[in-house]
Amino acid sequence: MGVSFSSDAQGVPFIVDEVYKLFDWVGTAYIGTPALTSDGIQWSDEKTVAAGGGTTQMFGAVINPPKSWALVSAEFGFSFQIKSGGVTQNKWYQWRARNANGTWVNLHGSVSGSVNSSYMGTAMSGIFTPITNFNSVPFEVGLFAVSSASETFLAQVKSSSYVICKYRS
């Protein structure tokens, strides 16, 4: 969305900052429902991992900058809410990233626990530097979750979620 350039002593640009709002995994629509709200909060459609469903990608976005420059860093700000069809068994979630169509890399350790039957807000944020399998553009990010054997896991991503990328020519 916003782009800023830094330059070397000769005035040649070498770093670009770009802010990306998250689109759904097919890249055709914003994650949040496109409508004005009285409180400014917009949520994605609810996604569900069926009971006993195994590891499932619930949300994802492709970050595809206009130039194929080298990735210097990515700052993530993910806001989302989760709930469960039951509260007696643990479930887990984790945000991941990867080079386009590559191998997924964990952006943080898996978060597990008993999730309530009412939505509870949560967030994951921070800066990540390139590592093997997440070091080029375009790249993908995704929210993955595992339900329990007999209870579903549900999530919605907030439209204010973002990725800020730094690239070098």
FIMI-609789 format. One record per atom (N, C-alpha, C): residue number from 1; x, y, z; residue in three letters; atom name. Coordinates in nm, 3 decimals. Example, Ala and Ser with C-alpha at 12.3 -4.5 7.8 and 13.67 -1.06 7.14 Angstrom:
! FIMI-609789
NODE   rovo        c1        c2        c3   votor   vexkol
NODE      1     1.319    -0.569     0.780     ALA        N
NODE      1     1.230    -0.450     0.780     ALA       CA
NODE      1     1.320    -0.330     0.780     ALA        C
NODE      2     1.285    -0.225     0.708     SER        N
NODE      2     1.367    -0.106     0.714     SER       CA
NODE      2     1.290     0.003     0.787     SER        C
//
This chain:
! FIMI-609789
NODE   rovo        c1        c2        c3   votor   vexkol
NODE      1     0.083    -0.116     0.000     MET        N
NODE      1     0.000     0.000     0.000     MET       CA
NODE      1     0.088     0.124     0.000     MET        C
NODE      2     0.171     0.142     0.104     GLY        N
NODE      2     0.262     0.255     0.105     GLY       CA
NODE      2     0.400     0.209     0.067     GLY        C
NODE      3     0.472     0.290    -0.005     VAL        N
NODE      3     0.606     0.254    -0.047     VAL       CA
NODE      3     0.700     0.367    -0.010     VAL        C
NODE      4     0.814     0.331     0.049     SER        N
NODE      4     0.916     0.432     0.077     SER       CA
NODE      4     1.050     0.378     0.032     SER        C
NODE      5     1.134     0.468    -0.015     PHE        N
NODE      5     1.264     0.429    -0.066     PHE       CA
NODE      5     1.374     0.487     0.022     PHE        C
NODE      6     1.477     0.409     0.045     SER        N
NODE      6     1.599     0.459     0.106     SER       CA
NODE      6     1.703     0.460    -0.004     SER        C
NODE      7     1.809     0.534     0.013     SER        N
NODE      7     1.908     0.539    -0.093     SER       CA
NODE      7     2.048     0.542    -0.035     SER        C
NODE      8     2.145     0.505    -0.118     ASP        N
NODE      8     2.284     0.509    -0.075     ASP       CA
NODE      8     2.338     0.652    -0.092     ASP        C
NODE      9     2.467     0.671    -0.072     ALA        N
NODE      9     2.528     0.805    -0.076     ALA       CA
NODE      9     2.511     0.872    -0.212     ALA        C
NODE     10     2.498     0.795    -0.319     GLN        N
NODE     10     2.481     0.851    -0.452     GLN       CA
NODE     10     2.334     0.872    -0.487     GLN        C
NODE     11     2.244     0.845    -0.394     GLY        N
NODE     11     2.102     0.864    -0.417     GLY       CA
NODE     11     2.034     0.750    -0.490     GLY        C
NODE     12     2.100     0.633    -0.498     VAL        N
NODE     12     2.042     0.517    -0.567     VAL       CA
NODE     12     1.955     0.439    -0.468     VAL        C
NODE     13     1.827     0.417    -0.499     PRO        N
NODE     13     1.742     0.343    -0.406     PRO       CA
NODE     13     1.789     0.199    -0.388     PRO        C
NODE     14     1.787     0.153    -0.263     PHE        N
NODE     14     1.826     0.014    -0.241     PHE       CA
NODE     14     1.733    -0.062    -0.148     PHE        C
NODE     15     1.646     0.005    -0.076     ILE        N
NODE     15     1.550    -0.067     0.008     ILE       CA
NODE     15     1.412    -0.009    -0.018     ILE        C
NODE     16     1.315    -0.097    -0.030     VAL        N
NODE     16     1.177    -0.058    -0.048     VAL       CA
NODE     16     1.095    -0.117     0.066     VAL        C
NODE     17     1.012    -0.037     0.128     ASP        N
NODE     17     0.917    -0.085     0.229     ASP       CA
NODE     17     0.780    -0.086     0.164     ASP        C
NODE     18     0.709    -0.197     0.177     GLU        N
NODE     18     0.573    -0.204     0.125     GLU       CA
NODE     18     0.484    -0.265     0.232     GLU        C
NODE     19     0.366    -0.208     0.247     VAL        N
NODE     19     0.268    -0.259     0.341     VAL       CA
NODE     19     0.161    -0.333     0.263     VAL        C
NODE     20     0.134    -0.455     0.302     TYR        N
NODE     20     0.033    -0.537     0.236     TYR       CA
NODE     20    -0.077    -0.569     0.334     TYR        C
NODE     21    -0.200    -0.539     0.295     LYS        N
NODE     21    -0.315    -0.589     0.370     LYS       CA
NODE     21    -0.337    -0.732     0.322     LYS        C
NODE     22    -0.381    -0.816     0.410     LEU        N
NODE     22    -0.397    -0.956     0.374     LEU       CA
NODE     22    -0.519    -0.977     0.284     LEU        C
NODE     23    -0.498    -1.049     0.176     PHE        N
NODE     23    -0.605    -1.095     0.089     PHE       CA
NODE     23    -0.627    -1.242     0.119     PHE        C
NODE     24    -0.741    -1.294     0.078     ASP        N
NODE     24    -0.761    -1.437     0.101     ASP       CA
NODE     24    -0.662    -1.516     0.016     ASP        C
NODE     25    -0.654    -1.643     0.040     TRP        N
NODE     25    -0.547    -1.723    -0.018     TRP       CA
NODE     25    -0.548    -1.728    -0.170     TRP        C
NODE     26    -0.662    -1.699    -0.232     VAL        N
NODE     26    -0.663    -1.697    -0.378     VAL       CA
NODE     26    -0.626    -1.558    -0.431     VAL        C
NODE     27    -0.610    -1.460    -0.340     GLY        N
NODE     27    -0.562    -1.329    -0.380     GLY       CA
NODE     27    -0.662    -1.243    -0.453     GLY        C
NODE     28    -0.791    -1.271    -0.440     THR        N
NODE     28    -0.890    -1.194    -0.515     THR       CA
NODE     28    -0.977    -1.104    -0.429     THR        C
NODE     29    -0.971    -1.118    -0.297     ALA        N
NODE     29    -1.057    -1.037    -0.211     ALA       CA
NODE     29    -0.988    -1.013    -0.078     ALA        C
NODE     30    -1.021    -0.902    -0.013     TYR        N
NODE     30    -0.968    -0.879     0.121     TYR       CA
NODE     30    -1.018    -0.987     0.215     TYR        C
NODE     31    -0.941    -1.016     0.317     ILE        N
NODE     31    -0.982    -1.115     0.415     ILE       CA
NODE     31    -1.110    -1.070     0.485     ILE        C
NODE     32    -1.118    -0.944     0.526     GLY        N
NODE     32    -1.238    -0.893     0.593     GLY       CA
NODE     32    -1.351    -0.869     0.495     GLY        C
NODE     33    -1.473    -0.879     0.542     THR        N
NODE     33    -1.590    -0.852     0.460     THR       CA
NODE     33    -1.587    -0.706     0.415     THR        C
NODE     34    -1.601    -0.678     0.286     PRO        N
NODE     34    -1.593    -0.540     0.238     PRO       CA
NODE     34    -1.721    -0.461     0.266     PRO        C
NODE     35    -1.728    -0.402     0.385     ALA        N
NODE     35    -1.843    -0.320     0.423     ALA       CA
NODE     35    -1.800    -0.230     0.537     ALA        C
NODE     36    -1.855    -0.110     0.543     LEU        N
NODE     36    -1.826    -0.021     0.655     LEU       CA
NODE     36    -1.894    -0.074     0.780     LEU        C
NODE     37    -1.829    -0.056     0.894     THR        N
NODE     37    -1.887    -0.096     1.021     THR       CA
NODE     37    -1.882     0.021     1.118     THR        C
NODE     38    -1.970     0.022     1.216     SER        N
NODE     38    -1.976     0.135     1.310     SER       CA
NODE     38    -1.853     0.143     1.399     SER        C
NODE     39    -1.786     0.031     1.423     ASP        N
NODE     39    -1.667     0.033     1.507     ASP       CA
NODE     39    -1.538     0.014     1.428     ASP        C
NODE     40    -1.547     0.003     1.296     GLY        N
NODE     40    -1.429    -0.012     1.212     GLY       CA
NODE     40    -1.369    -0.152     1.211     GLY        C
NODE     41    -1.432    -0.247     1.278     ILE        N
NODE     41    -1.379    -0.383     1.285     ILE       CA
NODE     41    -1.448    -0.469     1.179     ILE        C
NODE     42    -1.366    -0.533     1.098     GLN        N
NODE     42    -1.416    -0.624     0.995     GLN       CA
NODE     42    -1.349    -0.759     1.014     GLN        C
NODE     43    -1.425    -0.864     1.000     TRP        N
NODE     43    -1.374    -1.000     1.015     TRP       CA
NODE     43    -1.393    -1.078     0.886     TRP        C
NODE     44    -1.306    -1.173     0.865     SER        N
NODE     44    -1.321    -1.263     0.751     SER       CA
NODE     44    -1.440    -1.355     0.774     SER        C
NODE     45    -1.471    -1.432     0.672     ASP        N
NODE     45    -1.567    -1.539     0.690     ASP       CA
NODE     45    -1.510    -1.637     0.793     ASP        C
NODE     46    -1.597    -1.703     0.862     GLU        N
NODE     46    -1.554    -1.802     0.960     GLU       CA
NODE     46    -1.505    -1.927     0.888     GLU        C
NODE     47    -1.388    -1.976     0.927     LYS        N
NODE     47    -1.334    -2.100     0.871     LYS       CA
NODE     47    -1.332    -2.204     0.982     LYS        C
NODE     48    -1.357    -2.329     0.945     THR        N
NODE     48    -1.367    -2.437     1.044     THR       CA
NODE     48    -1.274    -2.552     1.008     THR        C
NODE     49    -1.207    -2.605     1.111     VAL        N
NODE     49    -1.135    -2.731     1.096     VAL       CA
NODE     49    -1.224    -2.835     1.163     VAL        C
NODE     50    -1.264    -2.934     1.087     ALA        N
NODE     50    -1.353    -3.038     1.139     ALA       CA
NODE     50    -1.285    -3.118     1.250     ALA        C
NODE     51    -1.363    -3.172     1.339     ALA        N
NODE     51    -1.310    -3.258     1.444     ALA       CA
NODE     51    -1.229    -3.371     1.381     ALA        C
NODE     52    -1.111    -3.394     1.435     GLY        N
NODE     52    -1.024    -3.499     1.383     GLY       CA
NODE     52    -0.970    -3.471     1.244     GLY        C
NODE     53    -0.972    -3.343     1.204     GLY        N
NODE     53    -0.937    -3.307     1.067     GLY       CA
NODE     53    -0.790    -3.298     1.034     GLY        C
NODE     54    -0.701    -3.310     1.131     GLY        N
NODE     54    -0.559    -3.298     1.102     GLY       CA
NODE     54    -0.518    -3.154     1.078     GLY        C
NODE     55    -0.393    -3.133     1.043     THR        N
NODE     55    -0.343    -2.997     1.019     THR       CA
NODE     55    -0.408    -2.940     0.893     THR        C
NODE     56    -0.469    -2.822     0.908     THR        N
NODE     56    -0.544    -2.761     0.800     THR       CA
NODE     56    -0.505    -2.614     0.786     THR        C
NODE     57    -0.483    -2.568     0.664     GLN        N
NODE     57    -0.460    -2.426     0.642     GLN       CA
NODE     57    -0.597    -2.359     0.640     GLN        C
NODE     58    -0.617    -2.266     0.735     MET        N
NODE     58    -0.745    -2.197     0.746     MET       CA
NODE     58    -0.749    -2.070     0.664     MET        C
NODE     59    -0.639    -1.997     0.661     PHE        N
NODE     59    -0.629    -1.872     0.587     PHE       CA
NODE     59    -0.492    -1.865     0.523     PHE        C
NODE     60    -0.481    -1.784     0.419     GLY        N
NODE     60    -0.352    -1.763     0.358     GLY       CA
NODE     60    -0.355    -1.642     0.268     GLY        C
NODE     61    -0.237    -1.591     0.240     ALA        N
NODE     61    -0.223    -1.476     0.152     ALA       CA
NODE     61    -0.093    -1.491     0.074     ALA        C
NODE     62    -0.095    -1.442    -0.049     VAL        N
NODE     62     0.024    -1.438    -0.132     VAL       CA
NODE     62     0.074    -1.295    -0.134     VAL        C
NODE     63     0.198    -1.274    -0.097     ILE        N
NODE     63     0.262    -1.143    -0.100     ILE       CA
NODE     63     0.346    -1.140    -0.227     ILE        C
NODE     64     0.302    -1.061    -0.324     ASN        N
NODE     64     0.363    -1.062    -0.456     ASN       CA
NODE     64     0.400    -0.919    -0.496     ASN        C
NODE     65     0.520    -0.874    -0.461     PRO        N
NODE     65     0.560    -0.737    -0.493     PRO       CA
NODE     65     0.581    -0.719    -0.643     PRO        C
NODE     66     0.582    -0.594    -0.687     PRO        N
NODE     66     0.595    -0.568    -0.829     PRO       CA
NODE     66     0.734    -0.600    -0.885     PRO        C
NODE     67     0.835    -0.607    -0.801     LYS        N
NODE     67     0.971    -0.638    -0.847     LYS       CA
NODE     67     1.023    -0.760    -0.774     LYS        C
NODE     68     1.104    -0.839    -0.838     SER        N
NODE     68     1.161    -0.958    -0.777     SER       CA
NODE     68     1.295    -0.925    -0.711     SER        C
NODE     69     1.290    -0.841    -0.610     TRP        N
NODE     69     1.409    -0.804    -0.537     TRP       CA
NODE     69     1.432    -0.902    -0.422     TRP        C
NODE     70     1.546    -0.887    -0.355     ALA        N
NODE     70     1.578    -0.975    -0.244     ALA       CA
NODE     70     1.501    -0.933    -0.119     ALA        C
NODE     71     1.447    -1.029    -0.049     LEU        N
NODE     71     1.375    -1.004     0.075     LEU       CA
NODE     71     1.474    -0.976     0.188     LEU        C
NODE     72     1.460    -0.861     0.254     VAL        N
NODE     72     1.546    -0.824     0.367     VAL       CA
NODE     72     1.479    -0.865     0.498     VAL        C
NODE     73     1.351    -0.834     0.513     SER        N
NODE     73     1.276    -0.874     0.632     SER       CA
NODE     73     1.127    -0.860     0.605     SER        C
NODE     74     1.049    -0.923     0.690     ALA        N
NODE     74     0.904    -0.911     0.684     ALA       CA
NODE     74     0.853    -0.891     0.827     ALA        C
NODE     75     0.770    -0.790     0.845     GLU        N
NODE     75     0.705    -0.767     0.974     GLU       CA
NODE     75     0.560    -0.810     0.961     GLU        C
NODE     76     0.518    -0.893     1.054     PHE        N
NODE     76     0.382    -0.947     1.051     PHE       CA
NODE     76     0.301    -0.890     1.166     PHE        C
NODE     77     0.176    -0.860     1.138     GLY        N
NODE     77     0.081    -0.817     1.240     GLY       CA
NODE     77    -0.051    -0.888     1.216     GLY        C
NODE     78    -0.067    -1.004     1.276     PHE        N
NODE     78    -0.186    -1.086     1.255     PHE       CA
NODE     78    -0.280    -1.073     1.374     PHE        C
NODE     79    -0.402    -1.028     1.350     SER        N
NODE     79    -0.506    -1.023     1.453     SER       CA
NODE     79    -0.615    -1.120     1.409     SER        C
NODE     80    -0.659    -1.204     1.501     PHE        N
NODE     80    -0.759    -1.303     1.466     PHE       CA
NODE     80    -0.833    -1.346     1.592     PHE        C
NODE     81    -0.942    -1.418     1.573     GLN        N
NODE     81    -1.014    -1.471     1.687     GLN       CA
NODE     81    -1.043    -1.618     1.663     GLN        C
NODE     82    -1.046    -1.693     1.773     ILE        N
NODE     82    -1.064    -1.838     1.764     ILE       CA
NODE     82    -1.171    -1.882     1.864     ILE        C
NODE     83    -1.233    -1.994     1.831     LYS        N
NODE     83    -1.325    -2.059     1.923     LYS       CA
NODE     83    -1.332    -2.207     1.888     LYS        C
NODE     84    -1.407    -2.282     1.968     SER        N
NODE     84    -1.415    -2.425     1.947     SER       CA
NODE     84    -1.558    -2.473     1.962     SER        C
NODE     85    -1.585    -2.589     1.904     GLY        N
NODE     85    -1.714    -2.652     1.921     GLY       CA
NODE     85    -1.726    -2.721     2.055     GLY        C
NODE     86    -1.619    -2.726     2.131     GLY        N
NODE     86    -1.617    -2.786     2.264     GLY       CA
NODE     86    -1.496    -2.736     2.339     GLY        C
NODE     87    -1.492    -2.754     2.470     VAL        N
NODE     87    -1.383    -2.696     2.550     VAL       CA
NODE     87    -1.303    -2.798     2.629     VAL        C
NODE     88    -1.320    -2.924     2.602     THR        N
NODE     88    -1.254    -3.024     2.685     THR       CA
NODE     88    -1.123    -3.076     2.629     THR        C
NODE     89    -1.097    -3.054     2.500     GLN        N
NODE     89    -0.976    -3.109     2.439     GLN       CA
NODE     89    -0.892    -2.999     2.377     GLN        C
NODE     90    -0.760    -3.016     2.384     ASN        N
NODE     90    -0.669    -2.915     2.329     ASN       CA
NODE     90    -0.671    -2.912     2.177     ASN        C
NODE     91    -0.652    -2.792     2.124     LYS        N
NODE     91    -0.634    -2.768     1.981     LYS       CA
NODE     91    -0.511    -2.680     1.968     LYS        C
NODE     92    -0.458    -2.662     1.846     TRP        N
NODE     92    -0.344    -2.571     1.830     TRP       CA
NODE     92    -0.354    -2.495     1.701     TRP        C
NODE     93    -0.279    -2.381     1.696     TYR        N
NODE     93    -0.269    -2.302     1.575     TYR       CA
NODE     93    -0.126    -2.251     1.559     TYR        C
NODE     94    -0.095    -2.209     1.437     GLN        N
NODE     94     0.040    -2.160     1.407     GLN       CA
NODE     94     0.037    -2.085     1.274     GLN        C
NODE     95     0.105    -1.970     1.269     TRP        N
NODE     95     0.124    -1.896     1.143     TRP       CA
NODE     95     0.253    -1.946     1.079     TRP        C
NODE     96     0.249    -1.961     0.947     ARG        N
NODE     96     0.364    -2.010     0.871     ARG       CA
NODE     96     0.384    -1.923     0.747     ARG        C
NODE     97     0.503    -1.933     0.688     ALA        N
NODE     97     0.534    -1.863     0.563     ALA       CA
NODE     97     0.618    -1.957     0.477     ALA        C
NODE     98     0.623    -1.925     0.348     ARG        N
NODE     98     0.706    -2.004     0.257     ARG       CA
NODE     98     0.729    -1.926     0.129     ARG        C
NODE     99     0.837    -1.959     0.060     ASN        N
NODE     99     0.855    -1.909    -0.076     ASN       CA
NODE     99     0.737    -1.963    -0.157     ASN        C
NODE    100     0.700    -1.895    -0.263     ALA        N
NODE    100     0.585    -1.937    -0.342     ALA       CA
NODE    100     0.592    -2.086    -0.375     ALA        C
NODE    101     0.490    -2.159    -0.337     ASN        N
NODE    101     0.478    -2.303    -0.361     ASN       CA
NODE    101     0.591    -2.386    -0.302     ASN        C
NODE    102     0.658    -2.332    -0.199     GLY        N
NODE    102     0.769    -2.403    -0.137     GLY       CA
NODE    102     0.727    -2.480    -0.012     GLY        C
NODE    103     0.824    -2.501     0.076     THR        N
NODE    103     0.803    -2.573     0.201     THR       CA
NODE    103     0.771    -2.473     0.312     THR        C
NODE    104     0.667    -2.500     0.390     TRP        N
NODE    104     0.625    -2.408     0.496     TRP       CA
NODE    104     0.729    -2.399     0.608     TRP        C
NODE    105     0.747    -2.278     0.661     VAL        N
NODE    105     0.837    -2.248     0.772     VAL       CA
NODE    105     0.750    -2.193     0.885     VAL        C
NODE    106     0.772    -2.239     1.006     ASN        N
NODE    106     0.696    -2.190     1.121     ASN       CA
NODE    106     0.743    -2.051     1.160     ASN        C
NODE    107     0.650    -1.956     1.173     LEU        N
NODE    107     0.685    -1.820     1.216     LEU       CA
NODE    107     0.689    -1.809     1.369     LEU        C
NODE    108     0.635    -1.907     1.439     HIS        N
NODE    108     0.639    -1.913     1.586     HIS       CA
NODE    108     0.606    -2.056     1.626     HIS        C
NODE    109     0.631    -2.090     1.751     GLY        N
NODE    109     0.596    -2.222     1.800     GLY       CA
NODE    109     0.445    -2.241     1.800     GLY        C
NODE    110     0.400    -2.363     1.793     SER        N
NODE    110     0.256    -2.387     1.793     SER       CA
NODE    110     0.197    -2.345     1.928     SER        C
NODE    111     0.079    -2.287     1.922     VAL        N
NODE    111     0.008    -2.243     2.042     VAL       CA
NODE    111    -0.106    -2.341     2.063     VAL        C
NODE    112    -0.108    -2.404     2.180     SER        N
NODE    112    -0.211    -2.504     2.204     SER       CA
NODE    112    -0.280    -2.478     2.337     SER        C
NODE    113    -0.395    -2.537     2.348     GLY        N
NODE    113    -0.470    -2.526     2.472     GLY       CA
NODE    113    -0.617    -2.550     2.447     GLY        C
NODE    114    -0.691    -2.545     2.554     SER        N
NODE    114    -0.836    -2.558     2.545     SER       CA
NODE    114    -0.893    -2.425     2.499     SER        C
NODE    115    -0.970    -2.425     2.395     VAL        N
NODE    115    -1.027    -2.303     2.337     VAL       CA
NODE    115    -1.175    -2.298     2.373     VAL        C
NODE    116    -1.222    -2.181     2.413     ASN        N
NODE    116    -1.361    -2.164     2.455     ASN       CA
NODE    116    -1.458    -2.177     2.339     ASN        C
NODE    117    -1.587    -2.191     2.373     SER        N
NODE    117    -1.691    -2.198     2.270     SER       CA
NODE    117    -1.736    -2.059     2.227     SER        C
NODE    118    -1.681    -1.953     2.287     SER        N
NODE    118    -1.704    -1.815     2.243     SER       CA
NODE    118    -1.574    -1.764     2.183     SER        C
NODE    119    -1.586    -1.675     2.084     TYR        N
NODE    119    -1.465    -1.621     2.024     TYR       CA
NODE    119    -1.378    -1.550     2.126     TYR        C
NODE    120    -1.248    -1.574     2.119     MET        N
NODE    120    -1.150    -1.500     2.198     MET       CA
NODE    120    -1.047    -1.443     2.103     MET        C
NODE    121    -1.017    -1.313     2.120     GLY        N
NODE    121    -0.922    -1.247     2.032     GLY       CA
NODE    121    -0.779    -1.282     2.066     GLY        C
NODE    122    -0.697    -1.288     1.965     THR        N
NODE    122    -0.555    -1.315     1.985     THR       CA
NODE    122    -0.477    -1.248     1.872     THR        C
NODE    123    -0.347    -1.241     1.888     ALA        N
NODE    123    -0.264    -1.178     1.787     ALA       CA
NODE    123    -0.125    -1.240     1.790     ALA        C
NODE    124    -0.059    -1.236     1.677     MET        N
NODE    124     0.082    -1.275     1.665     MET       CA
NODE    124     0.148    -1.168     1.580     MET        C
NODE    125     0.261    -1.116     1.627     SER        N
NODE    125     0.328    -1.012     1.549     SER       CA
NODE    125     0.477    -1.016     1.574     SER        C
NODE    126     0.551    -0.955     1.483     GLY        N
NODE    126     0.695    -0.946     1.496     GLY       CA
NODE    126     0.763    -0.942     1.361     GLY        C
NODE    127     0.895    -0.928     1.367     ILE        N
NODE    127     0.978    -0.918     1.246     ILE       CA
NODE    127     1.048    -1.051     1.224     ILE        C
NODE    128     1.054    -1.092     1.100     PHE        N
NODE    128     1.117    -1.219     1.062     PHE       CA
NODE    128     1.216    -1.190     0.951     PHE        C
NODE    129     1.336    -1.243     0.961     THR        N
NODE    129     1.436    -1.227     0.855     THR       CA
NODE    129     1.443    -1.356     0.773     THR        C
NODE    130     1.492    -1.348     0.650     PRO        N
NODE    130     1.494    -1.464     0.561     PRO       CA
NODE    130     1.570    -1.583     0.619     PRO        C
NODE    131     1.513    -1.700     0.598     ILE        N
NODE    131     1.578    -1.827     0.632     ILE       CA
NODE    131     1.548    -1.924     0.517     ILE        C
NODE    132     1.606    -2.041     0.523     THR        N
NODE    132     1.581    -2.141     0.419     THR       CA
NODE    132     1.431    -2.165     0.405     THR        C
NODE    133     1.383    -2.166     0.282     ASN        N
NODE    133     1.243    -2.186     0.245     ASN       CA
NODE    133     1.153    -2.064     0.265     ASN        C
NODE    134     1.208    -1.957     0.324     PHE        N
NODE    134     1.135    -1.830     0.333     PHE       CA
NODE    134     1.238    -1.718     0.317     PHE        C
NODE    135     1.277    -1.697     0.190     ASN        N
NODE    135     1.385    -1.602     0.164     ASN       CA
NODE    135     1.373    -1.533     0.028     ASN        C
NODE    136     1.257    -1.542    -0.034     SER        N
NODE    136     1.241    -1.479    -0.166     SER       CA
NODE    136     1.098    -1.430    -0.184     SER        C
NODE    137     1.077    -1.357    -0.289     VAL        N
NODE    137     0.944    -1.308    -0.322     VAL       CA
NODE    137     0.907    -1.362    -0.461     VAL        C
NODE    138     0.780    -1.388    -0.486     PRO        N
NODE    138     0.670    -1.375    -0.393     PRO       CA
NODE    138     0.676    -1.482    -0.283     PRO        C
NODE    139     0.601    -1.458    -0.174     PHE        N
NODE    139     0.591    -1.557    -0.068     PHE       CA
NODE    139     0.448    -1.565    -0.019     PHE        C
NODE    140     0.422    -1.670     0.058     GLU        N
NODE    140     0.289    -1.693     0.111     GLU       CA
NODE    140     0.294    -1.696     0.262     GLU        C
NODE    141     0.185    -1.655     0.326     VAL        N
NODE    141     0.168    -1.671     0.470     VAL       CA
NODE    141     0.036    -1.743     0.493     VAL        C
NODE    142     0.027    -1.816     0.603     GLY        N
NODE    142    -0.096    -1.889     0.629     GLY       CA
NODE    142    -0.115    -1.919     0.776     GLY        C
NODE    143    -0.241    -1.929     0.816     LEU        N
NODE    143    -0.278    -1.972     0.950     LEU       CA
NODE    143    -0.318    -2.119     0.942     LEU        C
NODE    144    -0.249    -2.202     1.020     PHE        N
NODE    144    -0.275    -2.345     1.024     PHE       CA
NODE    144    -0.330    -2.382     1.161     PHE        C
NODE    145    -0.416    -2.482     1.165     ALA        N
NODE    145    -0.474    -2.524     1.292     ALA       CA
NODE    145    -0.501    -2.673     1.289     ALA        C
NODE    146    -0.511    -2.729     1.410     VAL        N
NODE    146    -0.551    -2.868     1.427     VAL       CA
NODE    146    -0.661    -2.870     1.532     VAL        C
NODE    147    -0.772    -2.932     1.498     SER        N
NODE    147    -0.879    -2.950     1.595     SER       CA
NODE    147    -0.845    -3.070     1.682     SER        C
NODE    148    -0.931    -3.103     1.773     SER        N
NODE    148    -0.912    -3.225     1.852     SER       CA
NODE    148    -0.987    -3.340     1.784     SER        C
NODE    149    -0.981    -3.456     1.843     ALA        N
NODE    149    -1.045    -3.573     1.783     ALA       CA
NODE    149    -1.197    -3.557     1.772     ALA        C
NODE    150    -1.257    -3.484     1.867     SER        N
NODE    150    -1.403    -3.477     1.865     SER       CA
NODE    150    -1.459    -3.334     1.871     SER        C
NODE    151    -1.371    -3.231     1.862     GLU        N
NODE    151    -1.418    -3.093     1.871     GLU       CA
NODE    151    -1.361    -3.009     1.756     GLU        C
NODE    152    -1.445    -2.925     1.699     THR        N
NODE    152    -1.402    -2.839     1.588     THR       CA
NODE    152    -1.320    -2.721     1.637     THR        C
NODE    153    -1.249    -2.657     1.544     PHE        N
NODE    153    -1.172    -2.535     1.571     PHE       CA
NODE    153    -1.218    -2.434     1.467     PHE        C
NODE    154    -1.252    -2.311     1.511     LEU        N
NODE    154    -1.302    -2.208     1.421     LEU       CA
NODE    154    -1.219    -2.082     1.435     LEU        C
NODE    155    -1.205    -2.007     1.327     ALA        N
NODE    155    -1.125    -1.885     1.332     ALA       CA
NODE    155    -1.176    -1.782     1.232     ALA        C
NODE    156    -1.148    -1.656     1.263     GLN        N
NODE    156    -1.170    -1.544     1.173     GLN       CA
NODE    156    -1.048    -1.453     1.184     GLN        C
NODE    157    -1.006    -1.395     1.071     VAL        N
NODE    157    -0.892    -1.304     1.069     VAL       CA
NODE    157    -0.946    -1.162     1.055     VAL        C
NODE    158    -0.887    -1.071     1.132     LYS        N
NODE    158    -0.929    -0.931     1.132     LYS       CA
NODE    158    -0.870    -0.859     1.011     LYS        C
NODE    159    -0.947    -0.768     0.951     SER        N
NODE    159    -0.902    -0.700     0.830     SER       CA
NODE    159    -0.784    -0.607     0.853     SER        C
NODE    160    -0.753    -0.575     0.978     SER        N
NODE    160    -0.638    -0.489     1.006     SER       CA
NODE    160    -0.506    -0.566     1.003     SER        C
NODE    161    -0.509    -0.696     0.982     SER        N
NODE    161    -0.386    -0.775     0.973     SER       CA
NODE    161    -0.303    -0.727     0.854     SER        C
NODE    162    -0.172    -0.733     0.867     TYR        N
NODE    162    -0.084    -0.677     0.764     TYR       CA
NODE    162     0.050    -0.748     0.759     TYR        C
NODE    163     0.123    -0.722     0.650     VAL        N
NODE    163     0.263    -0.763     0.635     VAL       CA
NODE    163     0.337    -0.641     0.580     VAL        C
NODE    164     0.448    -0.604     0.643     ILE        N
NODE    164     0.535    -0.498     0.591     ILE       CA
NODE    164     0.663    -0.566     0.545     ILE        C
NODE    165     0.697    -0.548     0.418     CYS        N
NODE    165     0.815    -0.612     0.361     CYS       CA
NODE    165     0.924    -0.511     0.332     CYS        C
NODE    166     1.047    -0.551     0.354     LYS        N
NODE    166     1.163    -0.472     0.313     LYS       CA
NODE    166     1.236    -0.553     0.207     LYS        C
NODE    167     1.265    -0.488     0.094     TYR        N
NODE    167     1.333    -0.553    -0.019     TYR       CA
NODE    167     1.460    -0.475    -0.052     TYR        C
NODE    168     1.553    -0.544    -0.112     ARG        N
NODE    168     1.676    -0.481    -0.158     ARG       CA
NODE    168     1.695    -0.514    -0.306     ARG        C
NODE    169     1.734    -0.412    -0.382     SER        N
NODE    169     1.755    -0.435    -0.526     SER       CA
NODE    169     1.885    -0.509    -0.549     SER        C
//
